[in-house]
Amino acid sequence: MEDYIVRGMAANNQVRFFAAYSRNLVEEARQRHETSPVATAALGRLLTAGAMMGSMCKNDTDLVTLTVRGDGPIEGLTVTADAKANVKGYAYNPVVIIPPSWAGKLDVGAAIGYGTLTVIKDLGLKEPYSGQVNLCTSEIAEDLTYYFASSEQIPTSVALGVLMNKNNTVRQAGGFIIQLMPFASEELITALEKKLADFSSITSHLDNGETPEQIIEALLEGYDVTYTDRIPTRFYCNCSKERVSSAVVSVGKAEIQKMINDGEEIEVNCHFCNSHYKFSVEELKELYEAAK
């Protein structure tokens, strides 16, 4: 199945929702960064959330960046998504290995540790919007739920999950974001809270063959679910040798001259997609002429 996000409304517009199937993009991130299982789970959750939050944006040029910083061995995660649900990201320590949790699951919370979640929205305004909260569980979904409630004052339920195969490839990945509008009735809130409390896990439902639509319809059964969009999502990085060349030029003539004096080609890596770009001495000389 191809990766995609569905979004829509329910209960006479008292609820809006986003639901994603993201196995392929999480697997691509795993391959690109050669992440360990727990790093794959952590990064995959944040990539899935980023893709859904990117799809919330109104303008094609809008960008959302999610950064998790913690005192655990993974150190941190950064994910950026655009309004078309193109998403990219990386783990600061992609090869971290830690014991499983007491429940025998990948211990994302322990890998991240105590720290902060920062959300930056570049909406084309003079200054980007930035909100930051302390991590409450470091499992990412609960932390985003807390972020929406405290920074955006939107009652929200976030579910995210990544299920691994025994060979450490990604078996399932997905998530949902369900938000209540200010005029949501108490009856609806109570009913939805009960449904969510009984919900097992996003990956168990996906592994049973359920689609994001079926998961949403089960959670919002009887509340007039209406889909407004179904959009593809993917792991995508817009880096290129030309863009990297501009970054090299920005370091200035003195630094580029040192590289030239070394007499060897240099290699520049993109953090987001782990692509490698090489520059020969002759190319460095051309960049030197372009630098200030």
N, C-alpha and C positions, 0 to 999 in steps of 0.2 A: 504494500500500500504506500502511496506517495504521502509525503508530509503535507499537512494542511492545518489551517485554523478555521473554525466556524465561529461566528459571532452573531448575536441577536438579542432579542428581548423576550420577556415573559411576564405573565400576571398583569396584563394591561399596562405594560411599560414600568412596572414597579421593580423589575429586575433586569439587569443586563448581564450578559455572559460572554465568555471567550473560552473555547476549548481547543486543544491542540493534540495532534499526533505528530511526534517529532523523532521517531526512531532513527531515521536516515541521517538527519543533520547531526544528531548526537554521535552516531557511529562515525560520521566523517570527522567530527572534532576529535574523537578518540584516535582515529588513524593519523590525523595530521599532527597531533601533539603527543602521540604514543603515551596516553595517560594510563595510570594504574586504575584498577576497578573503582576505588573510592574517589579518585580524582575525576573519573568519567561520570560517576553518579552526581558529584557536586557540580561539576561544570555543566552536565546535561540538564540538571534542574534549572540552573540559572539561565542557560541558553533558551530553554522552553519558555520560562517566564519572560525573558527579554523579547522573544518573538511575539508573544501575545501582547505585551505592553507596547511594542513598536506598532502593532496593528491598531492600537488605540489612537495613534496620532492622526491628525487630519490632513497635513500637508506632506507631499512627497519628500520634501527636504528636511523634515523633522527627524531628530535622532534621540534615542533613549540609551543611556549608559548606566549599567548597574555594576557597582563595585562592592565586593565583600572583602573586608580585611579582618583577620583574626590572629590570635596568638597560637593557633594550632599549626601542625607541620605543613599543611598545604599553603599557609601564609595568606593567600587571597585568591580572588577570582575577579576577572573583569569581562563584561559582555556588553556589546553595542548592537542595537537593532534599529532598523529604519521603518518607515511607515508601510513598506511593502512586505514586512516580516522577513527581510533578509537579516541574518544574525551572525555574529562572529564573536569569538571570545577565547580566553585562555586561563589556565590555572598557573599561579606563580611557581608552585612546585608540583609539576604534573606526574611525578613518579612516586609520590608518597605512598607508603604501605603501613597500615595500622591494623590491629586486631579487629574483628567484627564486634558489633555491639552485643549486649547481653541477650538480645533477641536473635542473634546470629545473622544480622543484616549488616550491610556496609555502613560504617559509622561516620556519616558525613559531618555530624555535629562535632565529634571529637577531632576530626581532621581540620575543621575550621577553627574551633575554639571560641573564646570570647572576643568580641570585636564590634564592628559596625557595618551597617548596610547603607550605602549612599546611592541615591537615584538622581541622575542629572538629565533633564529634558531640554534639549536645544530645539526650541520651537520657532526659531527665526526672529526672536525678539532681541532687544538690545543686550540683555543678560539672560543666560540660561537659568531655568529653575533648578534648584538643588535642594534636596531633602535628605536628612540623615537620621537614622535611628540606631540604637544599640541592638545587637543581636539578642533575641530572647531564647531561641533554641539552637541556632546555627544550622538548622535543617533546611533553611531557605524558604520553604513554603510558609511556615508559621511567621517567619521574619517579615516576609512581604505582606502577609495579612496584617501584622502590626504596623508596618509602614503605611499602608493605605488608611488605616484607622487613625493613626496619630498625625501623619504629615498631610494627608489629603482629605481627612475627615469623611471617608467613604467606608461604611461597613462592608467588608469584603471577606470572602473565603477563597483561599488559594490552595490548590492541590497540585503537587508536582511529583513525578516519579521516573526513575530509570531502573530497569531490570536487566541484569547481566546474564549472559550465557556462561557455561562452565569454561569455555575457551576465552573468556573475557571480552567477547564482542557484545554489542548491545542487542538485547532481545526485545525490549519494549521501552518506549519513552513517550511521555505526554503530560498533560496537565489541564487544569481549568482555573478560571478566575470568575467568580460569581459576585456581583455587586448589587447592593440594595439602593434604590433611589430614596431621596429624602421623604417621599410620601408613602413609602411602603407600609402596609398595615401590620398591626401587631400579630394578627392571625397568620399572615404570610411569614413573618419573621419566625414565629414559634414553629410553624410547620417545617420551614426550611432548616432551622437549627436541628430539628429532630432527624431529618433526612441526612444531613451532613454528619451528625453524630454516629449514625448507623453505617456510614459509607466506609468501606474497607480500605482500599488503596487504588489509586489510578492505574497502577501497573497490573494489579490482579484483574481488573475489569478489561483492560486492553488485552491481557494474555488469554482471557476467555473469549476473545474475538469480538468484543464490543467496540463500536466506533465512538468517537467523541460525541456525535449526535445522540447515540443511544444512551450514553452516560448522562448527558444533560437532560434528556427526556425522562430518564428514571428519577433524577434528582428533582426535576420540576414537573413531575407528573400531575396533570390536572390544572396546570397553570398556563395554558395557551402559549406554548413555545413557538416563537416566530424567528426564523433565520433571516438575517439581513445580508450576510456575506459568507462565502467560502473562498478563502484565499490560500495560495501555496506559500509554504515557508521553506527556507533552505539555509544551510551554512554558506555564507558568501562574504568574501573579503574583497574590497575594492583596491587593494594594494597593486602596484605595478612598478616596473623598473623606473618609469618616468617619475612617479610619485616619490620613490625612494631616492632618486637622484636629487630631487628638490630638498629632501631632508639632509642629504650629504652636503649640498651647497650651503644650507643654512648654518653649518658649523663654522663657516668662515675660511678665508684663505690660509691662515696660519695652520689650522688643523689639517686641512687638505694637503698643504705642502709637506707636513710631517709624514702623511701617508705616502706621498710621492717619493720622498726621500728614502723610505723603507724599501722601495723598489719591488714590492710585491702587491699582487691584487688583493683587494679587500672583499669581505663578504658581509652583507647586511641582512639580518633576519627580521621578518615581520612577526611581532609577538602574537598577533591575532590568528594568523593562519599557518605560521611556521614555514612560510616560503622563504627561499634563499636567493639573494641577488648579488652577483659578483661584478666587480668593477676592476678592469685592468688599469695599469699605470697610465696608459694613453687616455683612457676614459676619465681617470682622475684629473689629468692635466686639462681636459676639456671642462670639467666641473670647476677646476680652479679659476679658469678664465671667467666663468659665469658667476663666481662668488664675489662678495663684497669685501 
